[in-house]
Amino acid sequence: MQYINLGTSNLKVSRIVAGCMRMDKVTIEEADRFIRESLELGINLFDHSDVYGATAGACEEFFGRLMTPELREQM
């Protein structure tokens, strides 16, 4: 995986971004697998927006339910 600096920060992010627009349409197990497999592939940047999902913030909330300190450290 290729990485670039995020803006002017020292944060290294993958050139490939995992989109989470439809995350609220899958099971919690499928979402967990998507996140973990993305990280295994070296993807550490996930696209969120408050307008994704059936209601404002739905996909972000769903993603947040899966977040652990371990996963956060990998992102």
DSSP file (Angstrom, degrees, kcal/mol; ACC not computed):
  #  RESIDUE AA STRUCTURE BP1 BP2  ACC     N-H-->O    O-->H-N    N-H-->O    O-->H-N    TCO  KAPPA ALPHA  PHI   PSI    X-CA   Y-CA   Z-CA
    1    1 A M              0   0    0      0, 0.0     2,-0.3     0, 0.0    41,-0.0   0.000 360.0 360.0 360.0 139.0    0.0    0.0    0.0
    2    2 A Q        -     0   0    0      2,-0.0    13,-2.3     0, 0.0     2,-0.3  -0.757 360.0-160.8 -93.1 143.7    1.2    3.5   -0.8
    3    3 A Y  E     -A   14   0A   0     -2,-0.3     2,-0.3    11,-0.2    11,-0.2  -0.915   7.8-171.1-125.3 150.8    0.8    6.2    1.9
    4    4 A I  E     -A   13   0A   0      9,-2.6     9,-3.0    -2,-0.3     2,-0.2  -0.908  34.5 -94.7-132.2 161.4    0.9   10.0    1.8
    5    5 A N  E     -A   12   0A   0     -2,-0.3     2,-0.9     7,-0.2     7,-0.2  -0.566  38.0-120.7 -74.2 142.0    0.9   12.7    4.4
    6    6 A L    >   -     0   0    0      5,-2.4     3,-2.0    -2,-0.2     5,-0.3  -0.763  68.2 -55.9 -84.9 107.2   -2.5   14.0    5.3
    7    7 A G  T 3  S-     0   0    0     -2,-0.9    -2,-0.1     1,-0.3     0, 0.0  -0.348 112.6 -27.9  59.3-132.0   -2.3   17.7    4.5
    8    8 A T  T 3  S+     0   0    0     -2,-0.1    -1,-0.3     2,-0.0     2,-0.0   0.309 115.5 103.3 -97.8   7.6    0.6   19.3    6.3
    9    9 A S  S <  S-     0   0    0     -3,-2.0    -3,-0.0     2,-0.1     0, 0.0  -0.270  80.5-120.1 -81.9 173.1    0.5   16.8    9.2
   10   10 A N  S    S+     0   0    0     -5,-0.1     2,-0.3     2,-0.1    -1,-0.1   0.296  73.4 124.1 -92.0   7.0    2.8   13.9    9.8
   11   11 A L        -     0   0    0     -5,-0.3    -5,-2.4     1,-0.0     2,-0.6  -0.549  54.5-145.8 -72.5 127.4   -0.1   11.5    9.6
   12   12 A K  E     -A    5   0A   0     -2,-0.3     2,-0.3    -7,-0.2    -7,-0.2  -0.850  21.6-179.3 -96.7 122.9    0.4    8.8    7.0
   13   13 A V  E     -A    4   0A   0     -9,-3.0    -9,-2.6    -2,-0.6    30,-0.1  -0.911  30.9-102.7-122.9 150.8   -2.8    7.7    5.2
   14   14 A S  E     -A    3   0A   0     -2,-0.3   -11,-0.2   -11,-0.2    29,-0.1  -0.351  21.6-129.8 -68.3 148.4   -3.4    5.1    2.5
   15   15 A R  S    S+     0   0    0    -13,-2.3     2,-0.4    -2,-0.0    -1,-0.1   0.766  96.2  69.8 -68.9 -24.4   -3.9    6.3   -1.0
   16   16 A I  S    S-     0   0    0    -14,-0.3    29,-0.4    26,-0.1     2,-0.4  -0.821  74.4-156.8 -96.2 133.6   -7.0    4.1   -1.1
   17   17 A V        -     0   0    0     -2,-0.4     2,-0.6    26,-0.1    29,-0.2  -0.916  12.4-133.7-112.0 134.2   -9.9    5.2    1.0
   18   18 A A  E     -b   46   0B   0     27,-2.6    29,-3.0    -2,-0.4     2,-0.3  -0.782  23.2-138.7 -87.9 121.5  -12.6    2.9    2.2
   19   19 A G  E     -b   47   0B   0     -2,-0.6     3,-0.1    27,-0.2    29,-0.1  -0.603  19.7-175.1 -83.0 139.3  -16.1    4.3    1.6
   20   20 A C    >   +     0   0    0     27,-1.3     3,-1.5    -2,-0.3     4,-0.3   0.063  43.1 122.1-119.6  22.7  -18.7    3.9    4.3
   21   21 A M  T 3  S+     0   0    0      1,-0.3     3,-0.3     2,-0.1    32,-0.3   0.852  84.6  31.4 -58.7 -38.3  -21.7    5.4    2.6
   22   22 A R  T >  S+     0   0    0      1,-0.2     3,-2.4    -3,-0.1    -1,-0.3   0.139  80.8 119.5-107.3  19.6  -23.9    2.3    2.9
   23   23 A M  G X   +     0   0    0     -3,-1.5     3,-1.3     1,-0.3    -1,-0.2   0.805  68.8  61.7 -58.8 -31.0  -22.5    1.0    6.1
   24   24 A D  G 3  S+     0   0    0     -3,-0.3    -1,-0.3    -4,-0.3    -2,-0.1   0.499  95.0  65.0 -75.1  -0.3  -25.9    1.2    7.9
   25   25 A K  G <  S+     0   0    0     -3,-2.4    -1,-0.2     2,-0.1     2,-0.2   0.446  94.7  67.2 -99.4  -1.8  -27.3   -1.3    5.3
   26   26 A V  S <  S-     0   0    0     -3,-1.3     2,-0.1    -4,-0.2     0, 0.0  -0.657  91.3 -91.8-112.8 170.3  -25.2   -4.3    6.4
   27   27 A T     >  -     0   0    0     -2,-0.2     4,-2.3     1,-0.1     5,-0.2  -0.343  36.3-111.3 -74.9 163.2  -25.0   -6.4    9.5
   28   28 A I  H  > S+     0   0    0      1,-0.2     4,-2.2     2,-0.2     5,-0.1   0.853 120.5  53.4 -62.8 -34.4  -22.7   -5.4   12.3
   29   29 A E  H  > S+     0   0    0      2,-0.2     4,-2.3     1,-0.2    -1,-0.2   0.902 108.9  47.9 -67.7 -41.6  -20.7   -8.6   11.5
   30   30 A E  H  > S+     0   0    0      2,-0.2     4,-2.4     1,-0.2    -2,-0.2   0.900 112.5  49.0 -65.8 -40.9  -20.3   -7.6    7.9
   31   31 A A  H  X S+     0   0    0     -4,-2.3     4,-2.4     2,-0.2    -2,-0.2   0.911 110.6  50.6 -65.0 -42.5  -19.3   -4.1    8.8
   32   32 A D  H  X S+     0   0    0     -4,-2.2     4,-2.6     1,-0.2     5,-0.2   0.919 111.4  48.1 -61.0 -44.3  -16.7   -5.4   11.3
   33   33 A R  H  X S+     0   0    0     -4,-2.3     4,-2.8     2,-0.2     5,-0.3   0.905 110.0  52.9 -63.5 -42.0  -15.3   -7.7    8.6
   34   34 A F  H  X S+     0   0    0     -4,-2.4     4,-2.0     2,-0.2    -2,-0.2   0.923 112.2  44.6 -58.4 -46.8  -15.1   -4.8    6.1
   35   35 A I  H  X S+     0   0    0     -4,-2.4     4,-2.3     2,-0.2    -2,-0.2   0.943 116.2  45.4 -64.7 -48.8  -13.2   -2.6    8.5
   36   36 A R  H  X S+     0   0    0     -4,-2.6     4,-2.2     1,-0.2    -2,-0.2   0.890 114.1  47.9 -66.1 -39.9  -10.8   -5.4    9.6
   37   37 A E  H  X S+     0   0    0     -4,-2.8     4,-1.6    -5,-0.2    -1,-0.2   0.876 110.1  53.4 -69.1 -36.0  -10.1   -6.6    6.1
   38   38 A S  H  <>S+     0   0    0     -4,-2.0     5,-2.5    -5,-0.3     4,-0.3   0.937 110.5  47.0 -60.8 -46.0   -9.5   -3.0    4.9
   39   39 A L  H ><5S+     0   0    0     -4,-2.3     3,-1.4     1,-0.2    -2,-0.2   0.886 108.1  55.3 -63.5 -39.5   -7.0   -2.6    7.7
   40   40 A E  H 3<5S+     0   0    0     -4,-2.2    -1,-0.2     1,-0.3    -2,-0.2   0.843 106.0  52.6 -61.9 -32.6   -5.3   -5.9    6.8
   41   41 A L  T 3<5S-     0   0    0     -4,-1.6    -1,-0.3    -3,-0.2    -2,-0.2   0.524 126.4-103.3 -79.8  -5.7   -4.9   -4.6    3.2
   42   42 A G  T < 5S+     0   0    0     -3,-1.4     2,-0.6    -4,-0.3    -3,-0.2   0.451  75.0 141.4  98.0   1.5   -3.2   -1.5    4.6
   43   43 A I      < +     0   0    0     -5,-2.5    -1,-0.3    -6,-0.2    -2,-0.1  -0.675  13.5 162.8 -78.3 121.6   -6.2    0.9    4.2
   44   44 A N        +     0   0    0     -2,-0.6     2,-0.4   -28,-0.3    -1,-0.1   0.203  49.0  81.8-124.9  14.4   -6.3    3.2    7.2
   45   45 A L        -     0   0    0    -29,-0.4   -27,-2.6   -32,-0.0     2,-0.4  -0.985  55.5-170.1-126.7 125.6   -8.5    5.9    5.9
   46   46 A F  E     -b   18   0B   0     -2,-0.4     2,-0.5   -29,-0.2   -27,-0.2  -0.956  18.7-132.2-121.4 131.0  -12.3    5.6    6.0
   47   47 A D  E     +b   19   0B   0    -29,-3.0   -27,-1.3    -2,-0.4     2,-0.3  -0.701  32.9 168.5 -87.4 122.7  -14.7    8.1    4.3
   48   48 A H        +     0   0    0     -2,-0.5     2,-0.3   -29,-0.1   -27,-0.1  -0.931  11.3 176.9-128.4 153.9  -17.6    9.3    6.4
   49   49 A S    >   -     0   0    0     -2,-0.3     3,-1.5   -29,-0.1    11,-0.3  -0.972  37.0-126.2-151.9 147.2  -20.2   12.0    6.0
   50   50 A D  T 3  S+     0   0    0     -2,-0.3     7,-2.4     1,-0.3     8,-0.3   0.646 110.0  59.5 -69.2 -11.3  -23.1   13.0    8.2
   51   51 A V  T 3  S+     0   0    0      5,-0.2     2,-0.3     6,-0.1    -1,-0.3   0.493  80.2 105.8 -94.4  -3.2  -25.4   12.7    5.2
   52   52 A Y  S <  S+     0   0    0     -3,-1.5     7,-1.3     2,-0.0     6,-0.4  -0.589  70.4  23.5 -76.4 135.1  -24.6    9.0    4.6
   53   53 A G  S    S-     0   0    0     -2,-0.3     4,-0.1   -32,-0.3   -31,-0.1  -0.306 104.9 -60.1 103.8 173.9  -27.3    6.6    5.6
   54   54 A A  S    S+     0   0    0     -2,-0.1     2,-0.3     2,-0.1    -1,-0.2   0.835 122.4  25.9 -65.0 -34.7  -31.1    6.8    6.0
   55   55 A T  S >  S-     0   0    0     -3,-0.2     3,-2.4     1,-0.0     4,-0.3  -0.913 106.6 -76.5-127.8 157.2  -30.8    9.4    8.8
   56   56 A A  T 3  S+     0   0    0     -2,-0.3    -5,-0.2     1,-0.3    -6,-0.1  -0.266 117.4   5.9 -54.4 126.8  -28.1   12.0    9.4
   57   57 A G  T 3> S+     0   0    0     -7,-2.4     4,-2.6    -5,-0.2    -1,-0.3   0.486  88.2 129.4  81.5   3.1  -25.1   10.4   11.0
   58   58 A A  H <> S+     0   0    0     -3,-2.4     4,-2.2    -6,-0.4    -5,-0.2   0.913  74.7  43.4 -60.4 -45.9  -26.4    6.9   10.7
   59   59 A C  H  > S+     0   0    0     -7,-1.3     4,-2.5    -4,-0.3    -1,-0.2   0.880 113.7  51.4 -69.5 -36.3  -23.2    5.5    9.0
   60   60 A E  H  > S+     0   0    0     -8,-0.3     4,-2.5   -11,-0.3    -2,-0.2   0.912 110.8  48.6 -65.4 -41.7  -21.0    7.3   11.4
   61   61 A E  H  X S+     0   0    0     -4,-2.6     4,-1.6     2,-0.2    -2,-0.2   0.919 111.7  49.5 -62.0 -44.1  -22.9    6.0   14.4
   62   62 A F  H  X S+     0   0    0     -4,-2.2     4,-0.7    -5,-0.2     3,-0.3   0.928 112.1  47.7 -61.6 -46.8  -22.7    2.4   13.0
   63   63 A F  H >X S+     0   0    0     -4,-2.5     3,-1.1     1,-0.2     4,-0.7   0.906 109.1  55.2 -59.7 -43.4  -19.0    2.7   12.4
   64   64 A G  H >< S+     0   0    0     -4,-2.5     3,-0.5     1,-0.3    -1,-0.2   0.801  97.6  62.7 -62.7 -31.0  -18.5    4.1   15.9
   65   65 A R  H 3< S+     0   0    0     -4,-1.6    -1,-0.3    -3,-0.3    -2,-0.2   0.783 107.4  44.8 -65.0 -25.7  -20.2    1.1   17.5
   66   66 A L  H << S+     0   0    0     -3,-1.1    -1,-0.2    -4,-0.7    -2,-0.2   0.594  87.2 115.3 -92.1 -12.7  -17.4   -1.1   16.1
   67   67 A M    <<  +     0   0    0     -4,-0.7    -3,-0.0    -3,-0.5     3,-0.0  -0.367  37.3 173.4 -68.3 131.7  -14.6    1.2   17.1
   68   68 A T     >  -     0   0    0     -2,-0.1     4,-2.8     1,-0.1     5,-0.2  -0.880  47.1-107.4-126.2 161.3  -12.2   -0.2   19.7
   69   69 A P  H  > S+     0   0    0      0, 0.0     4,-2.0     0, 0.0     5,-0.1   0.885 121.4  54.4 -56.0 -37.4   -8.9    1.4   20.9
   70   70 A E  H  > S+     0   0    0      2,-0.2     4,-1.1     1,-0.2    -3,-0.1   0.936 111.3  42.7 -62.1 -48.1   -7.0   -1.3   18.9
   71   71 A L  H >> S+     0   0    0      1,-0.2     4,-1.0     2,-0.2     3,-0.6   0.914 111.8  54.5 -66.3 -42.3   -8.8   -0.4   15.6
   72   72 A R  H >< S+     0   0    0     -4,-2.8     3,-0.7     1,-0.2    -1,-0.2   0.884 104.6  54.7 -58.9 -38.9   -8.5    3.3   16.2
   73   73 A E  H 3< S+     0   0    0     -4,-2.0    -1,-0.2     1,-0.2    -2,-0.2   0.813 106.3  52.3 -64.7 -30.5   -4.7    3.0   16.6
   74   74 A Q  H <<        0   0    0     -4,-1.1    -1,-0.2    -3,-0.6    -2,-0.2   0.669 360.0 360.0 -79.5 -16.9   -4.5    1.2   13.2
   75   75 A M    <<        0   0    0     -4,-1.0    -1,-0.2    -3,-0.7    -2,-0.2   0.439 360.0 360.0 -91.5 360.0   -6.4    4.0   11.5
